[in-house]
Amino acid sequence: MAGLLGRLRSTMSTRTVASQVFVLQVTVALLLVAAAVAALLVQARSGGEREARNRSVAVAETYATAPGVREALRGPDPSAALQGRTEAARKSSDVDFLAVMSPDGTLYAHPDPQKIDSKYPGTIGPAAGGRTVTENFAGVLGPSIRSVAPVTDADGQVLGLVAAGLTVERAGAVAQDQLPVLLGAAAFALAVATSGAALISRRLRHQTHGLGPAEMTRMYEHRDAVLHAVREGVLIVDEDRRLVLVNDEARRLLALPPDAQGRLVADIAMDPEIARLLESGRPASDEVHVIEHQLVAVNQRAMGPPPDGSGPCCGTVATLRDTTELRALSGRADTVQGRLRLVYDSGMQIGTTLDVVRTSQELADFAVPRFADFVTVDLSDPVLSGDEPADTGTDMRRIAFNGVRTDTPLYPSGRLIHFVSTTPQAVAYARGKTILEADLAAFSGWQEQEPARAHRLVEYGIHSMISVPLRARGVTMGVATFWRSEKPEPFDDDDVSLAEELVARAAVNIDNARRYTREHSMAVALQRSLLPRVLPEQTALDVAYHYLPAQAGLGGVGGDWFDVIPLPGARVALVVGDVVGHGLHAAATMGRLRTAVHNFASLDLPPEELLWHMDELVSRIDQDEDTDGSVTALTGATCLYAIYDPTSRVCTVARAGHLEPVIVHPDGEVEFPGVPAGPPLGLGGLPFESTELHLSEGSSLVLYTDGLVEDRHRDIDEGLELLRRTLARAGGTPEETCRAVLDALLPERPRDDVALVVARTRVLDGNRSVAWDVPAEPAAVARVRAEAARVVEEWGLAEDAFTTELILSELVTNAIRHAGGPIGVRLIRDRSLICEVSDGSSTAPHLRRATATDEGGRGLFLVSQLAERWGTRYTGSGKVIWTEQPLPW
């Protein structure tokens, strides 16, 4: 208790008077409420014991006189008669136990059946004598009270005893249920007392401003110390315009007399402007007044609002601050801030693209006229092509110039300049060090480049120069030179630091552009080397194409590609695709996919099956090639594959995520044929579907990539509609159609590659293609040979007749012998003589070398020796074995 009082005194000693009063009042109220609650709890405890005693007696006596109890005790088996009804009576009377026993204490009924026939543990003597007895005991459920009452007959003889008991806690439950109400009332009383104490404390705090006596004394002492120690003058003028307070700094600034305090402002000798301001009482904010060669900033505010709005009612407070030195520092700070702003702005305006020339020009445009009057940027020639500059030599090309005037004697842009080794530009380039020529008129050696031009520069008015090397990542790429003519002050060391900062930022951007230019050039070269340089010779289609890589600095070289692949049977495959991403990896990936398509095309697969193999290949490459995410995945590449047969005029098309082709019919009608769109390569899970298009002779098949129709200024639907309209009115040759489409759709600076292929169909007429159905019998071989010889001779190929007979004889014989019908033969005269034998079997023939004792196995070997090329392709009804023989012309 003593410790608690000590802590309370310590706490109160650190508070204000108002806070101390508040704490004392709340503490007293809290103690009173706590005492009242404790008294009520004690009273509730005592009442619980009394209630338990009364209830146990009442239950025991009531049950002892209950009907049927006497009869049960006289019966042969009191336990069987009393156990159930006694337990029911216990539960209904809400006591903890109720038992019936003999006069000697042998239990007949008990809440625990196992205790029947045992002795009652309590006091039963008085009850056996006919009196009710009550006692306290500590049971397993806690402090309890039990009573024993006798069961007597009409003559007063004790037949048995009834014991009832319950815990004090159960009896006091009612009082405990009322405890929340009691505590709520106590809390309400405490809240009312606290509110009253708070109101009293608030009024006291308002009167004492929250301070105690010692604090108020210290406050006045501190006020006087601070008031006379600060470097700011303070004056307080009352409503009568009398100076009631002035500190030492105000006396110094205004040169006030010692007796100024307490006098009217009008009677004090001070600066007239300051006197008028103090007399008027008007508000002032940082008004600058000149007092004895000092710049004094004055602020004035009213100490209270005027009652009628006419003027201050409680006087005014004025502060005075000497800003003479601050103004000088502020001027220098403004200069530094201006330089920082210049450096910050340079980062926003220089290097907006990845183009070396444009970035250099941005440096020149930014620095004029904010920093210099003329700026020139000279770079080594290899930098322009993306290479690093040579280690020796000072030849540089001027690629950027800007100035306040255009008639300067400086070298013009585009000129290759050989700088003399002693010139500032050559020294800065060779040593990587900034050179300052503060006074060009001194001709300290910079004029040796070209003395006559140097004199013209000085006469022109250029008087100072800074040459800064353009150096980034250890490579010096050129020199930026700043010239001054309009401003009479020469460049100084601060200007050199600023110029180096500007050039350093620009050099990083120029080096980034140089590196990008090199990578872009490499990617373009790689991509062009992987794309077809010359279209293969074929007669099925008249093909024109255009490929345009993306502009450097925008998207970079992408992975768009196309191909024209001749197939057996005078057919031609057209391919166009797009790889995800840009740069060298995209170009290399494009080459890999193009090679894969060539390999699968050599197997003469249908378009949908070829795309399925491509999808499997891309998935496998992505799984095997990169597990750490360092290489861009192939998944997502698109491809369109089409096969055109000039004999049947059927074009079979399938696509994997690519834009569908456009058909321009001979009458000028433009059609999107609705080729089913499969998923992009590598996604898997869905099959690819092909569509057969029957094209009239002279129809145009237009294949393209998304870079042609999609742009940031238009969506893809608008591009497709524009393509349709352009093709409808294009006409002309495929080459003319390509140019018309590019002129209409190609953006000025494409952000993606553009591949465009226009293929006009041709047809092989009956004079160049003959077909027969062959019955599956050996005798038909001779007829086939005779018909083939006749046709070949009609085509003027008599020299090839015998060879053709042998080839067809072997192939037809194999079809009759090893395959099923129907069997067909077709001869095609294209750029070579083509023989085709079709049958209903899907078993591929295999070339083997027969031994001397073999009876067969020499047919295909003979065919391979006679034909220039041969192979097998599968159809929906079987297979076709084809051969090609060169023509004599």
Helices and strands as residue ranges (DSSP letters): H 2-13, H 17-64, H 69-74, H 78-93, E 97-101, E 107-109, G 113-115, H 125-128, E 133-139, E 142-152, E 158-167, H 168-171, H 173-177, H 179-208, H 213-229, E 233-237, E 243-246, H 248-254, G 265-267, H 272-280, E 284-291, E 294-302, E 316-322, H 324-349, H 356-367, E 374-379, H 381-384, E 395-403, E 416-418, H 424-431, E 435-437, G 440-442, G 446-449, H 451-460, E 464-472, E 475-484, H 493-530, E 541-548, E 561-566, E 572-578, H 584-602, H 607-625, E 638-645, E 650-656, E 662-664, E 670-671, E 677-678, E 690-694, E 700-704, H 706-709, H 716-730, H 734-745, E 754-761, G 766-768, E 769-774, H 780-794, G 798-800, H 801-818, E 823-829, E 832-839, H 859-866, E 869-875, E 878-886
